[in-house]
Amino acid sequence: MLTMSSDPKVVGHGFETWRRALIETGVRDGLLWRLPEQRIVFRNQADNRSESLGERTALGTDPTGGYWAVQINEADTPGNANVTTGIAVNEQGAPFLIRQGRLNSPIAGNPHILEVDFRRLTNLEPTPVLNGDTSGKKREWHIVTRLDVDAEDIRDATGRFVDRCA
């Protein structure tokens, strides 16, 4: 069982750890970064010319960056379960980057891919998250990566998650 964190220090540190891990070996290629070992590309959504990642990151497997499989966006308010990404901790305090099982359709005009289809298409099972529901809505959360591991493990787990979302 995980608990959604609303502690600004825990959330800020968690996202910063994740972003540093990606950029550490990310190869800059024009407006994209590439992680060749994980076979994914990513970019800063707010300013794709920036040399650092901001609060909104698009990731995918399309080498041209023309299609993004998933976005990892930090909430303006830490612990806001009404956004698709958050930082949660387990009983021992270990931090995890989590994402809701919802995606935009890869085909323009098609409906969003919601929880049931997300589970079926990715073969990922949700993880229970305390404080992860909002105003009567049950949210399904999935672990992207554990964050108290080395950067290579963070990149590998992120790559697997992005690949499944694609």
Backbone as a printed PyTorch tensor [residue, N CA C, xyz], in Angstrom:
tensor([[[  0.8470,  -1.1830,   0.0000],
         [  0.0000,   0.0000,   0.0000],
         [  0.8880,   1.2400,   0.0000]],

        [[  0.5580,   2.1890,  -0.8790],
         [  1.2610,   3.4700,  -0.9490],
         [  0.3460,   4.5700,  -0.4430]],

        [[  0.9320,   5.6790,  -0.0270],
         [  0.1810,   6.8650,   0.3970],
         [  0.6580,   8.0510,  -0.4230]],

        [[ -0.2860,   8.7500,  -1.0540],
         [  0.0380,   9.9420,  -1.8300],
         [  0.6360,  10.9780,  -0.8870]],

        [[  1.7750,  11.5270,  -1.2650],
         [  2.4240,  12.5390,  -0.4320],
         [  1.9570,  13.9290,  -0.8280]],

        [[  1.7060,  14.7590,   0.1750],
         [  1.4040,  16.1760,  -0.0620],
         [  2.5000,  17.0680,   0.5260]],

        [[  3.5710,  16.4390,   0.9960],
         [  4.6970,  17.1770,   1.5600],
         [  5.5000,  17.7810,   0.4030]],

        [[  5.5550,  19.1110,   0.2950],
         [  6.2600,  19.7390,  -0.8270],
         [  7.7220,  19.3040,  -0.9620]],

        [[  8.3890,  19.0370,   0.1610],
         [  9.7870,  18.6080,   0.0970],
         [  9.9080,  17.2070,  -0.4810]],

        [[  9.0500,  16.2910,  -0.0450],
         [  9.0760,  14.9140,  -0.5510],
         [  8.7260,  14.8960,  -2.0370]],

        [[  7.6710,  15.6110,  -2.4030],
         [  7.2190,  15.6360,  -3.7960],
         [  8.2520,  16.3060,  -4.6910]],

        [[  8.7520,  17.4640,  -4.2720],
         [  9.7570,  18.1720,  -5.0660],
         [ 11.0200,  17.3530,  -5.2530]],

        [[ 11.4900,  16.7330,  -4.1650],
         [ 12.6950,  15.9020,  -4.2440],
         [ 12.4480,  14.6880,  -5.1420]],

        [[ 11.2670,  14.0870,  -5.0430],
         [ 10.9500,  12.9170,  -5.8630],
         [ 10.9850,  13.2240,  -7.3490]],

        [[ 10.3140,  14.2930,  -7.7460],
         [ 10.3210,  14.6590,  -9.1600],
         [ 11.7150,  15.0690,  -9.6310]],

        [[ 12.4440,  15.7840,  -8.7880],
         [ 13.7900,  16.2080,  -9.1760],
         [ 14.7130,  15.0020,  -9.3330]],

        [[ 14.5880,  14.0020,  -8.4540],
         [ 15.3800,  12.7690,  -8.5700],
         [ 15.0890,  12.0900,  -9.8960]],

        [[ 13.8170,  12.0050, -10.2550],
         [ 13.4200,  11.3640, -11.5070],
         [ 13.9740,  12.1280, -12.7140]],

        [[ 13.8210,  13.4530, -12.7130],
         [ 14.3050,  14.2540, -13.8460],
         [ 15.8290,  14.1580, -13.9850]],

        [[ 16.5520,  14.2170, -12.8660],
         [ 18.0170,  14.1010, -12.9120],
         [ 18.4460,  12.7600, -13.4780]],

        [[ 17.7410,  11.6860, -13.0970],
         [ 18.0830,  10.3460, -13.5900],
         [ 17.9350,  10.2770, -15.1060]],

        [[ 16.8830,  10.8920, -15.6520],
         [ 16.6870,  10.8530, -17.0950],
         [ 17.7730,  11.6420, -17.8200]],

        [[ 18.0460,  12.8350, -17.3530],
         [ 18.9960,  13.7050, -18.0480],
         [ 20.4380,  13.2220, -17.8840]],

        [[ 20.7170,  12.5130, -16.7920],
         [ 22.0890,  12.0740, -16.4990],
         [ 22.7400,  11.3910, -17.6940]],

        [[ 22.0170,  10.4990, -18.3700],
         [ 22.5850,   9.8290, -19.5430],
         [ 21.7760,  10.1270, -20.8040]],

        [[ 20.8140,  11.0290, -20.6800],
         [ 20.0300,  11.4070, -21.8480],
         [ 20.9020,  12.1010, -22.8800]],

        [[ 20.7450,  11.6950, -24.1220],
         [ 21.5070,  12.2750, -25.2140],
         [ 20.6530,  13.3490, -25.8700]],

        [[ 21.1310,  14.5760, -25.8540],
         [ 20.3710,  15.6790, -26.4510],
         [ 20.4570,  15.5640, -27.9710]],

        [[ 19.3120,  15.6290, -28.6300],
         [ 19.2330,  15.5100, -30.0830],
         [ 18.2020,  16.5160, -30.5780]],

        [[ 18.6540,  17.7050, -30.9010],
         [ 17.7260,  18.7590, -31.2980],
         [ 16.8740,  19.1680, -30.1210]],

        [[ 15.5580,  19.0300, -30.2710],
         [ 14.6340,  19.4190, -29.2030],
         [ 14.2850,  18.2570, -28.2770]],

        [[ 14.8590,  17.0810, -28.5380],
         [ 14.5560,  15.8630, -27.7610],
         [ 15.7680,  15.4210, -26.9550]],

        [[ 15.5020,  14.5940, -25.9690],
         [ 16.5330,  13.7840, -25.3330],
         [ 16.2320,  12.3430, -25.6980]],

        [[ 17.2670,  11.5520, -25.8290],
         [ 17.1100,  10.1260, -26.1000],
         [ 17.7760,   9.3260, -24.9880]],

        [[ 17.1220,   8.2430, -24.6220],
         [ 17.7330,   7.2460, -23.7460],
         [ 17.8660,   5.9810, -24.6000]],

        [[ 18.9970,   5.8300, -25.2990],
         [ 19.1460,   4.7170, -26.2380],
         [ 18.9720,   3.3380, -25.6000]],

        [[ 19.4970,   3.1480, -24.3900],
         [ 19.3760,   1.8350, -23.7460],
         [ 17.9230,   1.4820, -23.4490]],

        [[ 17.1100,   2.4770, -23.1030],
         [ 15.7030,   2.2340, -22.7770],
         [ 14.8150,   2.3960, -24.0090]],

        [[ 15.3870,   2.8640, -25.1130],
         [ 14.6740,   3.0590, -26.3800],
         [ 13.4770,   4.0030, -26.2340]],

        [[ 13.6930,   5.0920, -25.4900],
         [ 12.6440,   6.1000, -25.3600],
         [ 13.2170,   7.4830, -25.6640]],

        [[ 12.3140,   8.3960, -25.9870],
         [ 12.6650,   9.8090, -26.1660],
         [ 11.7870,  10.6160, -25.2250]],

        [[ 12.2500,  11.8220, -24.8780],
         [ 11.4460,  12.6760, -24.0090],
         [ 11.7950,  14.1270, -24.2880]],

        [[ 10.9070,  15.0080, -23.8520],
         [ 11.1560,  16.4350, -24.0110],
         [ 10.4430,  17.2080, -22.9170]],

        [[ 10.9470,  18.3910, -22.6870],
         [ 10.3400,  19.3380, -21.7720],
         [  9.1700,  19.9690, -22.5230]],

        [[  7.9570,  19.8340, -22.0280],
         [  6.7970,  20.3670, -22.7360],
         [  6.7320,  21.8930, -22.7060]],

        [[  7.1660,  22.4960, -21.6200],
         [  7.0430,  23.9450, -21.4850],
         [  8.0440,  24.6820, -22.3720]],

        [[  9.2590,  24.1780, -22.4560],
         [ 10.3060,  24.8400, -23.2410],
         [ 11.2340,  23.7620, -23.7760]],

        [[ 10.9440,  23.2690, -24.9810],
         [ 11.7260,  22.1390, -25.4930],
         [ 13.1550,  22.5150, -25.8690]],

        [[ 13.5150,  23.7960, -25.7620],
         [ 14.8980,  24.2060, -26.0080],
         [ 15.7230,  24.2320, -24.7200]],

        [[ 15.0440,  24.1200, -23.5820],
         [ 15.7180,  24.1760, -22.2910],
         [ 16.6490,  22.9810, -22.1190]],

        [[ 17.7330,  23.2000, -21.4310],
         [ 18.6870,  22.1210, -21.1420],
         [ 18.3170,  21.3480, -19.8740]],

        [[ 17.2150,  21.7350, -19.2400],
         [ 16.7500,  21.0100, -18.0650],
         [ 15.2910,  20.6340, -18.2760]],

        [[ 14.8280,  19.6800, -17.4950],
         [ 13.4260,  19.2750, -17.5710],
         [ 12.6310,  20.0750, -16.5580]],

        [[ 11.4700,  20.5260, -16.9540],
         [ 10.5930,  21.2590, -16.0600],
         [  9.5250,  20.3560, -15.4780]],

        [[  8.4350,  20.9570, -15.0690],
         [  7.3710,  20.2230, -14.3830],
         [  6.5110,  19.3770, -15.3130]],

        [[  6.6660,  19.5260, -16.6240],
         [  5.8520,  18.7760, -17.5760],
         [  6.7630,  18.1230, -18.6100]],

        [[  6.7130,  16.7830, -18.6360],
         [  7.5900,  16.0140, -19.5110],
         [  6.7670,  15.0600, -20.3520]],

        [[  7.0160,  15.0620, -21.6600],
         [  6.3810,  14.1180, -22.5820],
         [  7.3880,  13.0320, -22.9150]],

        [[  6.9250,  11.7700, -22.9240],
         [  7.8060,  10.6350, -23.1900],
         [  7.1570,   9.7090, -24.2060]],

        [[  7.9820,   9.0450, -24.9970],
         [  7.4450,   8.1080, -25.9690],
         [  8.5150,   7.2160, -26.5550]],

        [[  8.0900,   6.3770, -27.4830],
         [  9.0030,   5.4620, -28.1690],
         [  9.1980,   5.8560, -29.6260]],

        [[  8.4230,   6.8150, -30.1260],
         [  8.5620,   7.2850, -31.4960],
         [  9.8690,   8.0680, -31.5990]],

        [[ 10.8470,   7.5760, -32.3670],
         [ 12.1560,   8.2380, -32.4100],
         [ 12.1110,   9.6650, -32.9560]],

        [[ 11.0580,  10.0300, -33.6670],
         [ 10.9510,  11.3930, -34.1920],
         [ 10.3330,  12.3410, -33.1730]],

        [[  9.7270,  11.8060, -32.1210],
         [  9.0350,  12.6380, -31.1450],
         [  7.7020,  13.1360, -31.6590]],

        [[  7.2070,  12.5470, -32.7460],
         [  5.9400,  12.9730, -33.3120],
         [  4.7370,  12.5150, -32.5120]],

        [[  4.8850,  11.4240, -31.7850],
         [  3.7980,  10.8970, -30.9550],
         [  4.3460,  10.6420, -29.5650]],

        [[  3.6500,  11.1640, -28.5530],
         [  4.0630,  10.9790, -27.1620],
         [  3.1230,   9.9930, -26.5020]],

        [[  3.6720,   8.9500, -25.9340],
         [  2.8630,   7.9010, -25.3160],
         [  2.2670,   8.3470, -23.9870]],

        [[  3.0350,   9.1210, -23.2110],
         [  2.5990,   9.4560, -21.8580],
         [  3.2510,  10.7660, -21.4170]],

        [[  2.5590,  11.4630, -20.5580],
         [  3.1180,  12.6810, -19.9650],
         [  3.2660,  12.4650, -18.4610]],

        [[  4.3710,  12.9360, -17.9410],
         [  4.6070,  12.9310, -16.4970],
         [  4.6320,  14.4040, -16.0960]],

        [[  3.5460,  14.8540, -15.4620],
         [  3.3830,  16.2560, -15.1200],
         [  3.2440,  16.4240, -13.6120]],

        [[  4.1100,  17.2250, -13.0580],
         [  4.0780,  17.5130, -11.6210],
         [  2.9020,  18.4380, -11.3250]],

        [[  2.1470,  18.1120, -10.2990],
         [  0.9870,  18.9330,  -9.9200],
         [  1.4380,  20.2790,  -9.3700]],

        [[  0.6420,  21.2980,  -9.6030],
         [  0.9280,  22.6070,  -9.0200],
         [  0.8190,  22.5610,  -7.4970]],

        [[ -0.0920,  21.7090,  -6.9960],
         [ -0.2740,  21.5180,  -5.5580],
         [  0.1570,  20.0970,  -5.2030]],

        [[  1.2550,  19.9140,  -4.4380],
         [  1.7070,  18.5690,  -4.0810],
         [  0.5900,  17.7390,  -3.4450]],

        [[  0.4590,  16.5130,  -3.9150],
         [ -0.5370,  15.6010,  -3.3670],
         [ -1.9010,  15.7220,  -4.0040]],

        [[ -2.0670,  16.5700,  -5.0080],
         [ -3.3460,  16.7120,  -5.6850],
         [ -3.6210,  15.4460,  -6.4900]],

        [[ -4.6080,  14.6790,  -6.0660],
         [ -4.9340,  13.4180,  -6.7310],
         [ -5.7840,  13.6330,  -7.9710]],

        [[ -6.1000,  14.8740,  -8.2810],
         [ -6.9170,  15.1700,  -9.4460],
         [ -6.0650,  15.3920, -10.6930]],

        [[ -4.7690,  15.1310, -10.6000],
         [ -3.8740,  15.1630, -11.7520],
         [ -3.3950,  13.7410, -12.0110]],

        [[ -2.6950,  13.5250, -13.0960],
         [ -2.3830,  12.1420, -13.4660],
         [ -1.0900,  11.5930, -12.8800]],

        [[ -0.2710,  12.4350, -12.2420],
         [  1.0170,  11.9650, -11.7340],
         [  1.2360,  12.4630, -10.3150]],

        [[  1.9040,  11.6430,  -9.4950],
         [  2.1980,  12.0550,  -8.1380],
         [  3.3760,  11.2990,  -7.5630]],

        [[  3.7100,  11.6560,  -6.3460],
         [  4.7390,  10.9540,  -5.5790],
         [  4.0320,  10.3310,  -4.3840]],

        [[  4.2580,   9.0440,  -4.2020],
         [  3.6710,   8.3240,  -3.0750],
         [  4.7900,   7.6230,  -2.3140]],

        [[  4.5330,   7.3060,  -1.0570],
         [  5.5180,   6.6080,  -0.2270],
         [  4.9040,   5.3370,   0.3270]],

        [[  5.7640,   4.3300,   0.5540],
         [  5.2830,   3.1080,   1.1890],
         [  5.3930,   3.2400,   2.7020]],

        [[  5.0770,   2.1750,   3.4250],
         [  5.0660,   2.2120,   4.8880],
         [  6.4340,   2.5460,   5.4700]],

        [[  7.5050,   2.2190,   4.7490],
         [  8.8620,   2.4960,   5.2110],
         [  9.3460,   3.8840,   4.7790]],

        [[  8.5290,   4.6150,   4.0210],
         [  8.8970,   5.9540,   3.5800],
         [  9.5900,   6.0070,   2.2320]],

        [[  9.7290,   4.8510,   1.5490],
         [ 10.3730,   4.8420,   0.2370],
         [  9.4740,   5.5470,  -0.7810]],

        [[ 10.0410,   6.4640,  -1.5800],
         [  9.2360,   7.2200,  -2.5360],
         [  9.0810,   6.5030,  -3.8760]],

        [[  7.9240,   6.7320,  -4.5010],
         [  7.5990,   6.1520,  -5.8040],
         [  6.9770,   7.2280,  -6.6850]],

        [[  7.3290,   7.2140,  -7.9620],
         [  6.6380,   8.0340,  -8.9520],
         [  5.4610,   7.1940,  -9.4400]],

        [[  4.2460,   7.7500,  -9.3340],
         [  3.0520,   7.0110,  -9.7420],
         [  2.2900,   7.8090, -10.8040]],

        [[  1.5200,   7.0750, -11.5890],
         [  0.7540,   7.6940, -12.6830],
         [ -0.5920,   7.0170, -12.7730]],

        [[ -1.6240,   7.8230, -13.0280],
         [ -2.9580,   7.2490, -13.2310],
         [ -2.9890,   6.4590, -14.5300]],

        [[ -3.8630,   5.4670, -14.5750],
         [ -4.0470,   4.6400, -15.7610],
         [ -4.9910,   5.2980, -16.7420]],

        [[ -4.5770,   6.4210, -17.2930],
         [ -5.3600,   7.1720, -18.2820],
         [ -4.3890,   7.7470, -19.2990]],

        [[ -4.7430,   7.6460, -20.5730],
         [ -3.8940,   8.1790, -21.6320],
         [ -4.7580,   8.8190, -22.7100]],

        [[ -4.1730,   9.7430, -23.4360],
         [ -4.8380,  10.2380, -24.6300],
         [ -4.7160,   9.1730, -25.7100]],

        [[ -5.6990,   9.0720, -26.5610],
         [ -5.6510,   8.1090, -27.6560],
         [ -4.5740,   8.5080, -28.6540]],

        [[ -3.8640,   7.5270, -29.2200],
         [ -2.8660,   7.8550, -30.2390],
         [ -3.5120,   8.2780, -31.5630]],

        [[ -4.8120,   8.0820, -31.6890],
         [ -5.5180,   8.4450, -32.9150],
         [ -6.3850,   9.6690, -32.6250]],

        [[ -6.0970,  10.7590, -33.3240],
         [ -6.8300,  12.0120, -33.1050],
         [ -8.3250,  11.7840, -33.2440]],

        [[ -9.0800,  12.3370, -32.3080],
         [-10.5330,  12.2240, -32.3390],
         [-11.0820,  11.0130, -31.6090]],

        [[-10.2410,  10.0460, -31.2970],
         [-10.7060,   8.8820, -30.5480],
         [-10.7890,   9.2290, -29.0590]],

        [[-11.6420,   8.5070, -28.3240],
         [-11.7620,   8.8030, -26.8870],
         [-10.4730,   8.4570, -26.1400]],

        [[-10.3470,   9.0550, -24.9550],
         [ -9.2010,   8.7600, -24.0990],
         [ -9.1960,   7.2770, -23.7290]],

        [[ -8.0080,   6.7810, -23.4160],
         [ -7.8490,   5.4110, -22.9280],
         [ -7.9590,   5.4860, -21.4140]],

        [[ -9.0300,   4.9250, -20.8680],
         [ -9.2760,   5.0120, -19.4330],
         [ -8.8950,   3.7080, -18.7430]],

        [[ -9.1380,   3.6410, -17.4420],
         [ -8.5880,   2.6120, -16.5670],
         [ -8.7310,   1.1800, -17.0780]],

        [[ -9.9210,   0.7660, -17.4490],
         [-10.1310,  -0.6250, -17.8620],
         [ -9.3030,  -0.9350, -19.1040]],

        [[ -9.3640,  -0.0540, -20.0940],
         [ -8.5850,  -0.2730, -21.3100],
         [ -7.0880,  -0.1280, -21.0450]],

        [[ -6.7000,   0.7910, -20.1610],
         [ -5.2910,   0.9450, -19.8120],
         [ -4.7380,  -0.3660, -19.2540]],

        [[ -5.4780,  -0.9720, -18.3170],
         [ -5.0270,  -2.2550, -17.7410],
         [ -4.9180,  -3.3320, -18.8140]],

        [[ -5.9130,  -3.4000, -19.6840],
         [ -5.9400,  -4.4270, -20.7340],
         [ -4.7930,  -4.2210, -21.7270]],

        [[ -4.5810,  -2.9860, -22.1510],
         [ -3.5700,  -2.7050, -23.1700],
         [ -2.1410,  -2.7610, -22.6450]],

        [[ -1.9330,  -2.3660, -21.3930],
         [ -0.5720,  -2.3410, -20.8350],
         [ -0.2380,  -3.5970, -20.0360]],

        [[ -1.2600,  -4.3460, -19.6530],
         [ -1.0930,  -5.5110, -18.7820],
         [ -0.4860,  -5.1070, -17.4330]],

        [[ -0.8010,  -3.8800, -16.9850],
         [ -0.3510,  -3.3910, -15.6810],
         [ -1.5260,  -3.3880, -14.7140]],

        [[ -1.2820,  -3.8280, -13.4970],
         [ -2.3020,  -3.8110, -12.4560],
         [ -2.0970,  -2.5830, -11.5710]],

        [[ -3.1770,  -1.9500, -11.1520],
         [ -3.0290,  -0.7730, -10.3020],
         [ -2.5240,  -1.1180,  -8.9130]],

        [[ -1.9450,  -0.1190,  -8.2690],
         [ -1.4560,  -0.2280,  -6.9020],
         [ -2.3710,   0.6040,  -6.0040]],

        [[ -2.8440,   0.0570,  -4.8900],
         [ -3.6830,   0.8530,  -3.9870],
         [ -2.9040,   2.0540,  -3.4400]],

        [[ -3.5470,   3.2290,  -3.4510],
         [ -2.9140,   4.4590,  -2.9880],
         [ -3.8810,   5.1830,  -2.0600]],

        [[ -3.4960,   5.3100,  -0.7810],
         [ -4.2810,   6.1020,   0.1540],
         [ -4.1780,   7.5710,  -0.2460]],

        [[ -5.2640,   8.3040,  -0.0730],
         [ -5.3510,   9.7090,  -0.4600],
         [ -5.2030,   9.8910,  -1.9670]],

        [[ -5.4710,   8.8300,  -2.7200],
         [ -5.3390,   8.8930,  -4.1700],
         [ -6.6570,   9.0640,  -4.8940]],

        [[ -7.7510,   9.2280,  -4.1480],
         [ -9.0670,   9.4230,  -4.7530],
         [ -9.5030,  10.8670,  -4.5400]],

        [[-10.3940,  11.3360,  -5.3860],
         [-10.8910,  12.7020,  -5.2510],
         [-12.3990,  12.7400,  -5.3690]],

        [[-12.9980,  13.6000,  -4.5960],
         [-14.4410,  13.8980,  -4.6230],
         [-15.3030,  12.7430,  -5.1360]],

        [[-15.1960,  11.6220,  -4.4740],
         [-16.0240,  10.4770,  -4.8190],
         [-15.5260,   9.6670,  -5.9970]],

        [[-14.4370,  10.0770,  -6.6370],
         [-13.9040,   9.3410,  -7.7830],
         [-12.7610,   8.4440,  -7.3410]],

        [[-12.8890,   7.1740,  -7.6640],
         [-11.8190,   6.2130,  -7.3950],
         [-10.8010,   6.3190,  -8.5180]],

        [[ -9.5670,   6.5470,  -8.1750],
         [ -8.4840,   6.6630,  -9.1500],
         [ -7.6630,   5.3840,  -9.1550]],

        [[ -7.1890,   4.9910, -10.3050],
         [ -6.2810,   3.8460, -10.4060],
         [ -4.8760,   4.3680, -10.6590]],

        [[ -3.9460,   3.9730,  -9.7940],
         [ -2.5650,   4.4250,  -9.8680],
         [ -1.6370,   3.2660, -10.1970]],

        [[ -0.6120,   3.5750, -10.9580],
         [  0.3760,   2.5760, -11.3680],
         [  1.7690,   3.1080, -11.0450]],

        [[  2.6310,   2.2260, -10.6070],
         [  3.9980,   2.6220, -10.2850],
         [  4.7850,   2.7950, -11.5820]],

        [[  5.3860,   3.9780, -11.7330],
         [  6.3050,   4.2100, -12.8390],
         [  7.6820,   3.7050, -12.4160]],

        [[  8.1380,   4.1570, -11.2450],
         [  9.4360,   3.7340, -10.7400],
         [  9.5530,   4.0280,  -9.2490]],

        [[ 10.3290,   3.2350,  -8.5990],
         [ 10.7600,   3.5450,  -7.2390],
         [ 11.8410,   4.6050,  -7.3620]],

        [[ 11.9270,   5.5270,  -6.4240],
         [ 12.8480,   6.6580,  -6.5530],
         [ 14.0540,   6.6120,  -5.6220]],

        [[ 14.0960,   5.6580,  -4.6930],
         [ 15.2530,   5.5750,  -3.7980],
         [ 16.2280,   4.4940,  -4.2570]],

        [[ 16.3080,   4.3170,  -5.5650],
         [ 17.2230,   3.3540,  -6.1770],
         [ 18.1920,   4.1420,  -7.0590]],

        [[ 19.1530,   3.4400,  -7.6730],
         [ 20.1090,   4.1940,  -8.4880],
         [ 19.4490,   4.6800,  -9.7850]],

        [[ 20.0900,   5.6620, -10.3910],
         [ 19.5320,   6.3390, -11.5700],
         [ 19.2730,   5.3750, -12.7190]],

        [[ 20.1220,   4.3790, -12.8900],
         [ 19.9180,   3.4110, -13.9720],
         [ 18.6170,   2.6360, -13.7740]],

        [[ 18.3340,   2.2460, -12.5340],
         [ 17.0770,   1.5450, -12.2500],
         [ 15.8690,   2.4460, -12.5170]],

        [[ 15.9900,   3.7300, -12.1900],
         [ 14.9090,   4.6890, -12.4560],
         [ 14.6690,   4.7970, -13.9560]],

        [[ 15.7560,   4.9180, -14.7340],
         [ 15.6200,   5.0020, -16.1920],
         [ 15.0170,   3.7270, -16.7690]],

        [[ 15.4860,   2.5730, -16.3010],
         [ 14.9630,   1.3000, -16.8180],
         [ 13.4760,   1.1410, -16.5190]],

        [[ 13.0720,   1.4300, -15.2920],
         [ 11.6510,   1.3040, -14.9270],
         [ 10.8060,   2.2880, -15.7170]],

        [[ 11.3050,   3.5170, -15.8770],
         [ 10.5790,   4.5160, -16.6620],
         [ 10.4520,   4.0530, -18.1100]],

        [[ 11.5220,   3.5190, -18.6650],
         [ 11.4890,   3.0060, -20.0350],
         [ 10.4640,   1.9030, -20.2140]],

        [[ 10.3940,   0.9860, -19.2580],
         [  9.4000,  -0.1020, -19.3430],
         [  7.9790,   0.4510, -19.2730]],

        [[  7.7690,   1.4260, -18.3950],
         [  6.4210,   2.0240, -18.2670],
         [  6.0380,   2.7430, -19.5630]],

        [[  6.9390,   3.5370, -20.1090],
         [  6.6670,   4.2670, -21.3470],
         [  6.3920,   3.2870, -22.4880]],

        [[  7.1820,   2.2370, -22.5700],
         [  6.9950,   1.2260, -23.6140],
         [  5.6110,   0.6020, -23.5260]],

        [[  5.1670,   0.2840, -22.3230],
         [  3.8360,  -0.2930, -22.1550],
         [  2.7330,   0.7070, -22.4970]],

        [[  2.9630,   1.9670, -22.1750],
         [  1.9680,   3.0010, -22.5150],
         [  1.8910,   3.1970, -24.0320]],

        [[  3.0290,   3.0480, -24.7030],
         [  3.0530,   3.2170, -26.1630],
         [  2.2830,   2.0970, -26.8300]]])
